[in-house]
Amino acid sequence: MCAATALVSGLALLAAPTGKATAQRIAVPVSQQSADGQPADQATFLTNLRRSNYLLSDMFGLRTFLSKYGITLVAQETSEVLGNPKGGTQKGAQYDGLTQVIMQLNTQRAFGLYGGLFNISALQIHGQNFSADNLSTIQTSSGIEADRGTRLWELWYDQKFLDEDRLDIKVGQQSVDQEFMVSTNAAYFVNTMFGWPALPSYDMPGGGPAYPLSAVGVRLRYRPVDSINLLLGVFNGSPASSNEGDPQRSDHNGTDFPLGGGRLIMAELQYAYPSLGSMVYPGESAPLSRTYKLGAWYDTESFADQRYDSNGLSLANPASNGVPANHRGDFSLYAVADQMLWRNKDDPNNSLSGFVRVMGTPQNDRNFIRFSANAGFVYHEPFVNRADDTFGVGMGYVKVGSNVSGLDRDTASFAAIVDPGSLNIVRHTETYVETTYQYQLRPWWQLQPDLQYVFNPGGGIVNPNQPNRRVGNELVLGLRTNILF
């Protein structure tokens, strides 16, 4: 699986606890009139259109009605057009889109049980897969690209325990990219790998339980002191019932809930400053916020060798049986840092933050990606009176495993025997840079022009349309819009 994401641009509201979303009733008696003579309901609608957090505001009273029973309902449409005027396997532009619907039930408001939250969400994915069709990159250009279809995404229940809610346990179908390995500053960007990184996308079975997939499991979060959180999760080893072929197609509707195979174990230690409940006293300036995370994952499933067959021969050798050697288990370590670097003392909305996320694995024999990294800067309120706008510059880097490069060398050696003039392709690294700007037209509407440039696409693969050349460096231009309903 290539496409994976963390939800960006307004999904903080989508995932907000029940009751946190703003609800405004827009229905008023038709007989009332506004000051300019318009019917009051029409004037109220236009006012809400400008000021509400949602395009549909109170959904004509539906949100208020549902909130009486502890239910929050939110939908978001993300649409984008991406094109590559330079490089790639073919030039062109394509549209893709994602509609997300999330419903949450607060059990205290619904029937008096404190600390419970039920969540169900669905995805409707439409359009084309631009990266697969035009780019052939390892690090795909958009976090919403996926197979077209309508599917269940998450279905879980979370319950808080202990004083000050220091412990909570979540059970059910979960997409781990919503909690593990997350960088809040990276989420402003468009490229997939700023969300769910390249290493787990390629090394975990089925790409891991991340957008648009999920897996059944249990996640525990414990806060021993206000500045520290410990996340521990155990999930099904693969989000798909079969690791052969496209995992999205093997469970097209997201309702298989596979439990067979191995187990994916994830752990993450988080440190945040200032901590929850920190006070700023008169005369003191607020400290620059920061979050640091250390984590690891281990998957107990079986993994195929990237270079050798079960007899120890190279898979490129004509005498090979074509059956990769089998390895039990796989793991990776990672670290994430989000750091505010500067804040305007006269305007706290005007600030500069940076982020770094690195992860690697020593097990080169069974992994396509050996090391991946993301880094960048995010500048809030780049222009005066544009407090909700954000400008970002970031980059991504991947290095393929040594057995992957070794197989390429083997393939080139055997090919040279038949055709001495054949192109010698050995994959190593791929790097991209991205510049993006989120422009807030309304509280519910965002436009995001985006530019990406990819160096050595695919790690240096052959262009299928020009077998004597590698895929050229790629310029990707895009425009995304997010609408919160």
C-alpha positions as CSV (number, residue, x, y, z in Angstrom):
1,M,0.0,0.0,0.0
2,C,1.4,3.4,-1.0
3,A,-1.3,5.9,0.1
4,A,-1.6,6.7,3.7
5,T,-2.4,9.8,5.7
6,A,-3.0,11.7,8.8
7,L,-6.1,13.9,8.5
8,V,-5.3,17.5,8.0
9,S,-6.9,20.9,7.6
10,G,-9.9,21.0,9.9
11,L,-10.1,17.4,11.1
12,A,-9.3,18.6,14.6
13,L,-13.0,19.6,14.6
14,L,-14.0,16.3,13.1
15,A,-12.3,14.3,15.8
16,A,-13.3,16.7,18.7
17,P,-15.0,15.1,21.7
18,T,-18.7,15.1,21.6
19,G,-20.1,18.4,22.6
20,K,-17.1,20.5,21.6
21,A,-18.3,21.4,18.1
22,T,-20.1,24.6,17.7
23,A,-23.8,24.2,17.0
24,Q,-26.0,27.1,15.8
25,R,-29.7,27.0,15.0
26,I,-30.5,28.8,11.8
27,A,-34.3,28.3,11.6
28,V,-36.3,31.3,12.7
29,P,-39.9,32.3,12.1
30,V,-40.5,33.3,8.4
31,S,-42.5,36.3,9.4
32,Q,-39.5,38.0,10.9
33,Q,-37.5,40.3,8.7
34,S,-33.9,41.4,8.7
35,A,-32.9,45.1,8.7
36,D,-32.4,45.2,4.9
37,G,-35.8,43.6,4.3
38,Q,-34.6,40.1,3.7
39,P,-36.5,37.2,5.4
40,A,-34.8,36.6,8.7
41,D,-34.1,33.0,8.1
42,Q,-32.3,33.9,4.9
43,A,-30.3,36.6,6.6
44,T,-29.4,34.3,9.4
45,F,-28.3,31.6,7.0
46,L,-26.0,34.1,5.2
47,T,-24.6,35.3,8.5
48,N,-23.9,31.7,9.6
49,L,-22.3,31.0,6.2
50,R,-19.7,33.6,7.0
51,R,-19.1,32.8,10.6
52,S,-20.0,29.2,11.4
53,N,-17.4,26.5,11.7
54,Y,-19.6,24.4,9.3
55,L,-21.0,25.1,5.9
56,L,-24.4,23.7,7.0
57,S,-24.1,25.3,10.4
58,D,-26.6,23.5,12.6
59,M,-27.8,21.4,9.7
60,F,-31.2,23.1,10.0
61,G,-31.5,22.0,13.6
62,L,-30.2,18.4,13.2
63,R,-27.0,19.1,15.2
64,T,-28.9,20.6,18.1
65,F,-31.4,17.7,18.1
66,L,-28.6,15.1,18.1
67,S,-26.6,16.9,20.8
68,K,-29.5,16.3,23.2
69,Y,-28.7,12.6,23.0
70,G,-24.9,13.1,23.1
71,I,-24.3,12.7,19.4
72,T,-22.0,14.7,17.3
73,L,-22.1,14.4,13.5
74,V,-19.5,16.0,11.2
75,A,-18.6,15.6,7.5
76,Q,-15.7,16.9,5.5
77,E,-15.1,16.9,1.7
78,T,-11.5,17.2,0.5
79,S,-11.0,17.7,-3.2
80,E,-7.8,18.3,-5.1
81,V,-6.3,18.5,-8.6
82,L,-2.6,17.5,-9.0
83,G,-0.5,17.7,-12.1
84,N,3.1,17.1,-13.1
85,P,4.3,19.4,-15.9
86,K,7.8,17.9,-15.5
87,G,9.1,14.4,-15.0
88,G,7.2,11.2,-14.1
89,T,6.2,8.3,-16.2
90,Q,3.6,10.4,-18.0
91,K,2.6,14.1,-17.8
92,G,-0.9,15.3,-16.9
93,A,-3.3,16.3,-14.2
94,Q,-5.9,14.3,-12.3
95,Y,-8.7,14.9,-9.7
96,D,-9.2,12.9,-6.6
97,G,-11.4,13.5,-3.6
98,L,-12.4,12.1,-0.2
99,T,-15.6,12.5,1.8
100,Q,-15.4,11.6,5.5
101,V,-18.3,11.3,7.9
102,I,-17.7,10.9,11.6
103,M,-20.4,10.3,14.3
104,Q,-19.5,10.2,18.0
105,L,-21.7,9.4,21.0
106,N,-20.9,10.8,24.4
107,T,-22.1,8.2,26.9
108,Q,-22.4,10.7,29.8
109,R,-24.8,12.9,27.9
110,A,-26.6,10.0,26.3
111,F,-27.3,7.8,29.4
112,G,-25.2,9.0,32.3
113,L,-22.0,6.9,32.0
114,Y,-19.0,9.2,32.6
115,G,-16.0,9.0,30.3
116,G,-17.3,6.9,27.5
117,L,-17.0,7.8,23.8
118,F,-18.3,5.7,20.9
119,N,-17.0,6.5,17.4
120,I,-17.9,5.4,13.9
121,S,-16.6,6.8,10.7
122,A,-16.9,6.1,7.0
123,L,-15.0,7.1,3.8
124,Q,-16.1,7.8,0.3
125,I,-13.0,7.9,-2.0
126,H,-13.4,9.2,-5.5
127,G,-11.3,10.3,-8.5
128,Q,-8.0,9.0,-9.8
129,N,-4.8,7.8,-8.2
130,F,-2.4,10.4,-9.6
131,S,0.8,9.1,-8.0
132,A,0.3,5.6,-9.3
133,D,-0.7,6.7,-12.7
134,N,1.8,9.5,-13.4
135,L,4.7,9.5,-10.8
136,S,5.7,6.0,-9.7
137,T,7.2,7.5,-6.6
138,I,7.8,5.8,-3.2
139,Q,6.5,8.8,-1.3
140,T,3.1,9.5,-2.9
141,S,2.1,13.0,-3.5
142,S,-1.3,13.1,-1.6
143,G,-2.5,11.7,1.7
144,I,-6.0,11.1,0.4
145,E,-5.1,8.9,-2.7
146,A,-6.6,5.5,-2.4
147,D,-8.7,2.9,-4.3
148,R,-12.1,4.3,-5.2
149,G,-15.0,3.1,-3.0
150,T,-17.1,3.6,0.1
151,R,-15.8,1.9,3.2
152,L,-16.1,1.8,7.0
153,W,-13.0,3.3,8.5
154,E,-13.1,3.2,12.3
155,L,-15.5,1.7,14.8
156,W,-14.4,1.9,18.4
157,Y,-15.3,2.6,22.0
158,D,-13.1,4.6,24.4
159,Q,-13.6,4.6,28.2
160,K,-11.7,6.9,30.7
161,F,-10.7,5.6,34.1
162,L,-8.9,6.9,37.3
163,D,-8.8,10.4,38.8
164,E,-8.4,13.2,36.2
165,D,-9.0,10.7,33.4
166,R,-5.4,9.5,33.7
167,L,-6.2,6.2,32.0
168,D,-8.3,5.5,28.9
169,I,-8.8,2.3,26.9
170,K,-10.0,2.1,23.4
171,V,-11.3,-1.1,21.9
172,G,-12.4,-1.8,18.3
173,Q,-11.5,-1.1,14.7
174,Q,-8.8,1.6,14.7
175,S,-6.6,3.5,12.3
176,V,-3.4,3.8,14.2
177,D,-2.1,6.8,12.2
178,Q,-4.6,9.0,14.2
179,E,-2.5,8.5,17.4
180,F,0.8,6.8,16.8
181,M,3.8,8.5,15.0
182,V,1.8,11.7,14.6
183,S,3.5,15.1,14.1
184,T,1.0,17.9,14.5
185,N,3.0,20.3,12.4
186,A,3.6,17.8,9.6
187,A,-0.2,17.4,9.3
188,Y,-0.5,20.8,7.4
189,F,1.2,19.3,4.3
190,V,-0.3,17.4,1.4
191,N,2.2,14.6,0.7
192,T,1.2,11.2,2.1
193,M,4.4,10.7,4.1
194,F,3.8,13.7,6.3
195,G,1.0,11.6,7.7
196,W,1.6,7.9,7.8
197,P,5.3,7.6,7.1
198,A,7.0,5.6,4.3
199,L,8.7,3.0,6.5
200,P,5.5,1.4,8.0
201,S,3.6,2.1,4.7
202,Y,5.9,-0.4,2.9
203,D,7.2,-2.6,5.7
204,M,4.1,-3.4,7.7
205,P,1.8,-6.2,6.2
206,G,-0.9,-4.5,4.1
207,G,0.7,-1.1,4.7
208,G,-0.4,-1.2,8.3
209,P,-3.7,-0.2,9.9
210,A,-3.7,3.4,8.6
211,Y,-5.9,5.4,6.2
212,P,-7.9,4.1,4.4
213,L,-7.5,0.9,6.4
214,S,-7.9,0.0,10.0
215,A,-7.5,-3.1,12.3
216,V,-9.2,-4.6,15.3
217,G,-7.3,-3.9,18.5
218,V,-6.9,-2.5,22.0
219,R,-5.1,0.8,22.8
220,L,-4.2,1.9,26.3
221,R,-3.2,5.5,27.1
222,Y,-1.8,6.3,30.6
223,R,-0.8,9.7,31.9
224,P,1.3,9.1,35.1
225,V,2.1,12.9,35.4
226,D,0.7,15.8,33.5
227,S,3.6,16.1,31.0
228,I,3.9,12.4,30.0
229,N,1.6,10.0,28.1
230,L,2.3,6.4,27.4
231,L,0.5,4.7,24.5
232,L,0.4,1.0,24.1
233,G,-1.6,-0.9,21.5
234,V,-2.1,-4.4,20.3
235,F,-3.8,-4.9,16.9
236,N,-4.3,-7.5,14.3
237,G,-1.0,-8.1,12.5
238,S,-2.5,-6.9,9.1
239,P,-5.5,-4.7,8.3
240,A,-6.4,-7.2,5.5
241,S,-7.5,-10.8,5.6
242,S,-4.9,-11.6,2.9
243,N,-1.5,-10.0,2.4
244,E,-1.6,-11.0,-1.3
245,G,-2.4,-8.2,-3.8
246,D,-4.0,-4.9,-2.9
247,P,-5.2,-4.9,0.7
248,Q,-7.9,-2.4,0.0
249,R,-9.5,-4.7,-2.6
250,S,-9.3,-7.7,-0.3
251,D,-11.7,-5.9,2.1
252,H,-13.4,-3.5,-0.2
253,N,-16.0,-2.2,2.3
254,G,-13.9,-2.3,5.4
255,T,-16.2,-4.8,7.2
256,D,-14.2,-8.0,7.3
257,F,-12.6,-7.3,10.7
258,P,-9.8,-9.9,10.2
259,L,-8.4,-11.5,13.4
260,G,-6.2,-14.2,12.0
261,G,-2.4,-14.1,11.5
262,G,-0.1,-12.3,13.8
263,R,-0.2,-9.3,16.1
264,L,1.0,-5.7,15.7
265,I,2.3,-4.3,19.0
266,M,3.0,-0.6,19.3
267,A,4.3,1.5,22.1
268,E,5.0,5.3,22.3
269,L,6.2,7.6,25.1
270,Q,5.2,11.2,24.8
271,Y,6.5,14.3,26.6
272,A,4.7,17.6,26.2
273,Y,5.6,21.0,27.6
274,P,3.9,23.0,28.9
275,S,2.0,20.2,30.4
276,L,-1.7,19.8,30.8
277,G,-2.9,22.3,33.4
278,S,0.2,24.5,33.4
279,M,-0.4,28.0,34.6
280,V,1.1,31.3,33.3
281,Y,1.4,33.9,36.0
282,P,0.9,37.7,35.6
283,G,4.0,39.3,34.1
284,E,5.3,36.0,32.6
285,S,5.3,35.1,28.9
286,A,3.8,31.8,27.9
287,P,6.5,29.2,27.2
288,L,7.2,27.9,23.7
289,S,5.4,24.6,23.4
290,R,7.1,21.4,22.4
291,T,6.2,17.7,22.1
292,Y,8.7,14.8,21.9
293,K,7.8,11.2,21.2
294,L,9.8,7.9,21.2
295,G,8.2,4.8,19.9
296,A,8.5,1.3,18.5
297,W,6.4,-1.3,16.7
298,Y,6.8,-5.1,16.4
299,D,4.7,-7.3,14.1
300,T,4.7,-11.1,14.6
301,E,3.6,-12.0,11.1
302,S,5.8,-13.7,8.4
303,F,7.9,-11.5,6.1
304,A,9.4,-12.4,2.7
305,D,13.1,-11.9,2.0
306,Q,13.8,-9.0,-0.4
307,R,16.7,-10.7,-2.2
308,Y,17.0,-14.5,-1.6
309,D,14.8,-17.5,-2.2
310,S,14.2,-20.4,0.2
311,N,17.3,-22.2,-1.2
312,G,19.6,-19.2,-0.6
313,L,19.8,-18.2,-4.3
314,S,19.2,-14.7,-5.5
315,L,15.6,-14.2,-6.7
316,A,17.2,-12.7,-9.9
317,N,19.0,-16.0,-10.6
318,P,17.3,-18.0,-13.4
319,A,17.9,-21.1,-11.3
320,S,15.9,-19.6,-8.4
321,N,12.7,-21.4,-7.4
322,G,11.0,-17.9,-7.1
323,V,9.9,-18.5,-3.5
324,P,11.4,-15.9,-1.2
325,A,13.0,-17.0,2.1
326,N,10.7,-16.5,5.1
327,H,11.4,-14.5,8.2
328,R,9.3,-14.4,11.4
329,G,8.6,-10.9,12.9
330,D,9.7,-7.4,12.1
331,F,10.2,-4.2,14.0
332,S,11.1,-0.5,13.8
333,L,12.1,2.4,16.1
334,Y,11.0,6.0,15.6
335,A,11.2,9.5,17.1
336,V,9.1,12.6,16.6
337,A,9.8,16.2,17.7
338,D,7.4,19.2,17.4
339,Q,8.9,22.4,18.6
340,M,7.7,26.0,18.6
341,L,10.7,28.1,17.7
342,W,9.4,31.6,17.9
343,R,6.2,33.6,18.8
344,N,5.4,37.2,18.3
345,K,5.1,38.8,21.7
346,D,2.5,41.2,20.5
347,D,0.5,38.6,18.5
348,P,0.6,35.0,19.8
349,N,-1.1,33.7,16.6
350,N,2.0,34.7,14.7
351,S,4.5,31.9,15.3
352,L,7.1,29.6,13.7
353,S,7.3,25.9,14.5
354,G,9.5,23.1,13.3
355,F,9.3,19.3,13.3
356,V,11.4,16.3,12.7
357,R,10.4,12.6,12.4
358,V,12.9,9.8,11.9
359,M,12.5,6.0,11.9
360,G,14.5,3.0,10.9
361,T,14.9,-0.7,11.1
362,P,18.1,-2.9,11.2
363,Q,16.3,-5.8,9.5
364,N,17.3,-5.1,5.9
365,D,16.6,-8.7,4.7
366,R,12.8,-8.4,5.0
367,N,12.1,-4.7,4.6
368,F,11.7,-2.6,1.4
369,I,12.4,0.7,3.4
370,R,15.4,0.8,5.7
371,F,15.1,4.5,6.9
372,S,12.7,7.3,6.4
373,A,12.6,10.9,7.6
374,N,10.5,14.0,7.5
375,A,11.3,17.6,8.6
376,G,10.0,21.1,8.0
377,F,8.9,24.5,9.2
378,V,5.4,25.8,9.7
379,Y,4.7,29.6,9.9
380,H,1.3,30.7,11.3
381,E,-0.2,34.0,10.3
382,P,2.3,34.8,7.6
383,F,0.4,38.0,6.8
384,V,-1.2,40.6,9.2
385,N,-4.9,39.8,10.0
386,R,-4.6,36.3,8.5
387,A,-4.5,34.5,11.8
388,D,-5.8,31.2,10.4
389,D,-3.5,31.0,7.4
390,T,-0.4,28.8,7.4
391,F,2.7,28.6,5.3
392,G,4.9,25.5,5.3
393,V,8.1,24.1,3.8
394,G,9.0,20.5,4.4
395,M,10.9,17.5,3.0
396,G,10.8,13.7,3.0
397,Y,13.6,11.2,2.5
398,V,13.6,7.4,2.2
399,K,16.4,4.8,1.8
400,V,15.6,1.4,0.5
401,G,16.9,-1.8,2.3
402,S,20.3,-3.2,1.3
403,N,18.6,-6.4,0.1
404,V,16.5,-4.4,-2.3
405,S,19.5,-2.7,-3.7
406,G,21.3,-6.1,-3.7
407,L,18.5,-7.7,-5.8
408,D,18.8,-4.8,-8.2
409,R,22.5,-5.5,-8.6
410,D,21.8,-9.2,-9.1
411,T,19.2,-8.4,-11.7
412,A,21.5,-6.1,-13.6
413,S,24.3,-8.7,-13.5
414,F,22.2,-11.5,-15.0
415,A,20.6,-9.0,-17.5
416,A,24.1,-8.0,-18.7
417,I,24.8,-11.6,-19.7
418,V,21.9,-11.5,-22.1
419,D,22.2,-7.8,-23.1
420,P,25.5,-6.1,-22.3
421,G,24.1,-2.7,-23.1
422,S,21.1,-2.9,-20.7
423,L,20.6,-0.1,-18.2
424,N,22.1,-0.8,-14.7
425,I,19.4,0.2,-12.2
426,V,20.1,0.0,-8.5
427,R,17.6,1.7,-6.2
428,H,18.9,3.7,-3.3
429,T,17.1,6.9,-2.1
430,E,14.2,9.2,-3.0
431,T,13.8,12.8,-1.7
432,Y,11.1,15.3,-2.1
433,V,10.5,18.9,-0.9
434,E,7.1,20.5,-0.5
435,T,5.9,24.1,-0.2
436,T,2.3,24.7,0.8
437,Y,0.0,27.5,1.9
438,Q,-3.4,27.0,3.7
439,Y,-5.7,30.0,3.0
440,Q,-8.7,30.2,5.3
441,L,-11.6,31.6,3.2
442,R,-14.2,30.9,5.9
443,P,-14.1,28.9,9.2
444,W,-15.4,26.0,7.2
445,W,-13.6,26.4,3.9
446,Q,-9.9,26.2,3.1
447,L,-7.9,26.5,-0.1
448,Q,-4.4,25.1,-0.3
449,P,-2.1,25.6,-3.3
450,D,0.8,23.2,-3.1
451,L,4.2,22.6,-4.9
452,Q,6.3,19.4,-4.6
453,Y,9.6,18.5,-6.3
454,V,10.8,14.8,-6.3
455,F,14.4,13.8,-6.7
456,N,15.3,10.3,-8.0
457,P,11.6,9.1,-8.1
458,G,11.1,5.5,-7.0
459,G,14.7,5.4,-5.8
460,G,15.9,5.4,-9.4
461,I,13.6,3.1,-11.3
462,V,13.4,2.6,-15.1
463,N,10.8,4.6,-17.0
464,P,8.4,2.0,-18.4
465,N,7.8,4.3,-21.4
466,Q,11.5,4.7,-22.1
467,P,13.3,1.5,-21.0
468,N,16.7,3.0,-21.6
469,R,16.1,5.9,-19.1
470,R,15.3,6.4,-15.5
471,V,12.1,8.3,-14.4
472,G,13.1,11.9,-14.4
473,N,12.8,14.3,-11.5
474,E,9.2,15.5,-11.0
475,L,7.6,18.8,-10.4
476,V,4.1,18.4,-8.9
477,L,1.6,21.3,-8.7
478,G,-1.7,21.0,-6.9
479,L,-4.7,22.8,-5.4
480,R,-6.7,21.3,-2.5
481,T,-9.9,22.5,-0.9
482,N,-11.3,21.4,2.4
483,I,-15.0,22.0,3.2
484,L,-16.3,21.2,6.7
485,F,-20.0,20.4,6.6
